[in-house]
Amino acid sequence: MPEPKHRPRKQLARPRILVGRFFHESHSFSPQITSSDRFEIRQGEGLIAHARLSGTTLGGIVNRTEELGYEAVPTVSAVAPPGGLVDHDFYVQIRDRLIALARQEKYDAIALELHGAMATAELPDAEGDLLTRLREGVGSHVPIGIGLDLHAHVTHSMLRSVDICIACKENPHSDVVSCGERVVDCVAAVLDGELEPVLTMAKVPMILPGAAETGAGPLAELHARARALAKGHPQIRDISLFNVYPHADDADIGQAVVVLTDGPSRLAHAVATELAQLFWSWRKHFRDDLLTIDGALDLVARDANRRPYILADMGDRVLAGAPGDSTAIIERALARGDCLRGAIPLTDPESVETSTTAGPGAHVTLAMGGRMTPGFAPLTVSGFVADVGDGRFVITGPFGAGEESSLGRTAVFVVDDRLSVLLTSKPGFTHDPAAFVSQGIDVAAQDFVVVKSGYHFKLNFAGIGTPLSVATPGIGYYTPRLLQRKKARFWPEHKIPAPQIRTVVYGKSVRVATALSDR
C-alpha cells in the first residue's frame, strides 16, 4: 500500500489547540506611547468564554476549534485601539507570558490572532519577534497558524516562523470571524495529514496613499483577480493581499501577497508575482476623493432626510493610530449659522478632569483638545457639563461585536446648546454607536455624528446613519511630507523605481533546514 501524501503527527485522544491574541496597530509617528492601561487583557477560561461571543478573529478561532471537537487551550488575550508605539516593557511581559504558557502546556497546534503591524520603540516588527521566539520555544514540529489584519506589515521573521498565515479579505473588516475559522480549518488539515502548508510571498516595497476599501476601486479588482487565480486550483488554499498599514516605518515595508498552498508550487510563485505586479501597475488608482469639512456640513444641512450623517474624521482617526484630539470639525460647525446638532468625540483628559470636578450642570470654559497631535492647538469654548461617566461600553458590532472597551473617564460637554462633545481620557473605539449611547448621547437625535474611524464605522452604523468621509488635518491620513519616514517609502512622495518583484517560499522543510544550518 502506498504511503499517504502527508503523514499526520501523533495526536492526543482529543486534539488541543493553544489559542491567544496580541493585537495592536502601532503608529510610528504618534507622540503617545500605548501603555498597558490601553489594553483589555484576559486569560484562562475567561478568555475562552469571552471569545465565544466575540466578533473577532479570536472568536472565529475558538468557535471553530470547538465545532471540530477540539479543545481550545487559553493563553492570553491583549487588545488595544490603534495608537502610538507599544510600551516595550509591557510588550515583553505579554510576549513572555504567552510563550511561557506555550512551553508548559500539552497541545497539538497553536492558533493566534495578531494584527501584523505592532511595534515598540525597540522593535519595528513586534510580531516577527514574538513568533520567532515562540517557534524557538515550541520547536519546529508544532503547527502554528496566525490570522492577521489585511493591513499587516508581513515580514520574513513572521512567515519563517509559522505554517499558516491568513488575512481577512475585506475592508471594512466584515470577515474577521471567518478569517479565524479558516486558520483553524487549515491547522486541522495539517494535523489530519491532509495539508503540507507552504507559504509564498511577493512584495512591492512601497506604501500607497488611499483607496483602501475592498468593495470598490483597485482593491476590489485585485481581490477579484486573486479569487479568479485560485479558482479551479485545489492546491491553493488561500491568497491574502496585504495593503499595508500606512503609518508604520520599517525597512522592506510594502504591498504584499501571500499564497498558501498544499506543498511547493510553481503556480504559487506565478500567482504571487502577478498580483504584486498589479499593486505596482495600478498604483495611480490608490487615491481618495474626500469632502472638505465645510462641504460635508453643507451636505448635512441640505439633506435632512438622510440624517444623521456619520462623518469620518480621516485625519484624526483613532482607528488609524491618531490621538483623536482634533477640534477642526468642532470649530467649523460652530462657525456656521445653521444650528446643526452634532456629537463629536475628543481625546482630552485635562478637560475631562475639569468637567468632572465642576460636575453635571456646571457652566465652564474649556481650552479643549489640540494637546497631543503636533501642529494642533486647543480651542477655547464655553458650555455646560451634561454628564460624566466611566467610559466603559461593549461594542455592538458587527465589527468587534461583544468586545469590552474603554474611553477612560468621560464627560459630555454641550457647546452652543447643539454640539455634544464627548470628552474622553483615552483614544477609543468610536466606530460603534455604543461609544456614544453608553455615555448618554442620543445618536438618532443628531444631525451628524463624528467618528474617529475611516471604514469600520460603516458596518457598525449601518441602518443608523449615512456615512461621509471627510478630509481633516492630522496624522491619521496621508498628507505629503507631513511625516518624516526614515525607512518606509511612500508612493508618490518618494522616488520608487519599477520593482524587480522577488518571491520567497516558507515551509516546514525550509524551517528545519534553516534550524539545522544555524546549529
Order of alpha helices (4+ residues) and beta strands (2+ residues): beta-beta-beta-alpha-alpha-beta-beta-alpha-beta-alpha-beta-alpha-beta-alpha-beta-alpha-beta-beta-alpha-alpha-beta-alpha-beta-alpha-beta-beta-beta-beta-beta-beta-alpha-beta-alpha-beta-beta-alpha
